[in-house]
Amino acid sequence: GFGLPAIGTTKGAASEIIVHGETGYLIKPEDSNKLSTLLQNLYNDRRLLASLGLSAWQRFHQFPTWEQSMAKIRGFLLNITGK
């Protein structure tokens, strides 16, 4: 949401949000060498940083807001309870 690429690990749910090489990077847990390399590359290549950041920002805005998600859940619960 801040227009910055994300770096997450291949464990957990980060892959549901981060598209590797497009909106950020996914690395193996505890791979500090890869993390260091990625950060150095982003620092040295501002075009890449900007491109990944723009893609991350665009992807962020494809997802519903918290309020939209909760309104949908509320509507579903009200529907199944008949209220």
C-alpha angles and dihedrals in degrees: 000000000000096000095252127123115248127227116205138156130264088241119082129010101315090106089065089066107022119069103203112243093003108062098008139310139291117209135177114269114270093012094139093164092059091045091052092049093049093049092048091049092051091047092051098040108054092172090058090046091051093046094050090044093053091048090049091050092049092048091049090057092053090069123080119254121251089255092052092049093049092046089054092049091047091051091049093050093047090050096052093045092049095237 
